[in-house]
Every structure is written in C-alpha cells, then in structure tokens.
Amino acid sequence: MIRLGVNIDHVATVRQARHTIEPDPVQAAAIAEKAGADGITVHLREDRRHINDLDVRLLRKSVHTRLNLEMSVAAEIVDIARKLRPDQATLVPERRQEITTEGGLNVAGKEKKIKSVVECLKEKNILVSIFIEPEEKQIAAAKNVGADYIELHTGAFANALSLKLVEKQLNRLSRAASYAKELGLGVNAGHGLTYLNTKLLVEAVPEIEELNIGHSIISRAIMVGLHQAVSEMKAIIASAAKG
Ligand code: PXP
C-alpha cells in the first residue's frame, strides 16, 4: 500500500499569520496520524516562515509514524537534521521569494555538494530522498550521490490543463519511475496533488511508494471543519447571552 505523508506546513502558515500559538502543527500531526497518515512531512525553511525549530523538536518526540523533514542543503539546516534525526530527509531547493517549492533540486549540477550532504545525513541513519524533476539525468545523479529515494515533482502533471498534457506528464512520470526502480531507487512523489488528480497518478505510476500531500488536504480540512467551528462559537455566545 502506498504511504501517505501529510505535509502540515500550512497549519504553521496560518499560525504565523498572527504569530500566535494556534493552530498547532503538533496537534495537527496527531490528528493526521489518527486518521491514517503513514507519515508527517514538514519543511524547516531557512527563513522559518512557517515550521520552526521548536515544532520539529516537538514533532520528533510526538510523531509515531515517520517524520519526513524537507530541507535545503544549507549547512545550518543539515546540522539541525543530524541532531533531530528524522526518519527521512527530503532534499529540496529553496529560494527566499518562492510561494512554494517551485522546481526539483538540480542534483546533476551540484553532485559534489549534494553527495557530501547525503553522506552527512546517512551517517546518522537518516534515509535520504531527493525532490527532483522526472528527468533521467537528475535520477542518475540522485543515484550517484547515494540517495535512497527520489521524490518525483508532480507539479507539471497537476497543472496540466488538457487531457493530452495530462497524459504526456503521466508518461513522463511513469518513465522516470521505472528508470529509478531499475537503478534501485525508491520512488516517492508529490506537489500539487489533490482529491481529483491523485487517483490518476497512482494508477499510472505503480512504482510509487509514498505520496506527500499538503495544500489540498489542509484546504479540505478547513471546508469540512468550518461548520463545526462556527457552531461551537455560536453555542458559546448563546450560552453566555443566556447567563
Ligand atoms: N513534496 C515536496 C518536496 C514539497 O516541497 C511539497 C510542498 O511543500 C509537497 C510535497 C507538498 O505539496 P502540496 O502542498 O502541493 O501538496
């Protein structure tokens, strides 16, 4: 069965909008695990714009499934990961101004640097995945630098607007996944996956072992939870007004 890693960065994004203590990503992780998540994914960004250092320390203690830390290859973050020891680290590119991780990591262009980061993490028994575009040269480079897994960037598939483009992107992902398998790499995938497109991907790419999904799940949580949240506040106001 394919593992579902729930990315809870957006819970922290809402908290940071007010610099307060709610909503709490640690509580969100516990709810996600109770609902069947096979892992919790968070991105500790260099600018700490959502998840922060205390979050990852608390999550390391509280997550019972698998903690997957998305991270850049910056020395400061690598040091934190070595101390934290998540079950898996996923190396991603990072740019200050981006809205979300925009493309895969260019492993082929930076093999030496990335290899040394992979070694540093593996020394601490952390499984290493690298988020890449579904391209042969990036997959071969991920193998060369010693990654255990690749995470295929599914953004182009998710953004495809015609059936023809969807098919083209699924073929691309499928070819990339079989090539990675041939090389002995595990295959994860993520970015832009929704309640509408995930089934198509899973059917087309049977090599996938893990999906990491964030935005769509947190968006849906707001919609399915808002009714209860409003009712509870109305009940408080009504009971106070009576008294
Ligand atoms: N995988 C990686 C490597 C990511 O950077 C992200 C976004 O943080 C995701 C998966 C989840 O993407 P989305 O929020 O679009 O589901």
Residues whose N, C-alpha, C, O or C-beta is under 5 A from the ligand:
A	BS01	PXP	N7 V92 T101 F131 G190 H191 G192 L193 N212 I213 G214 H215 S216
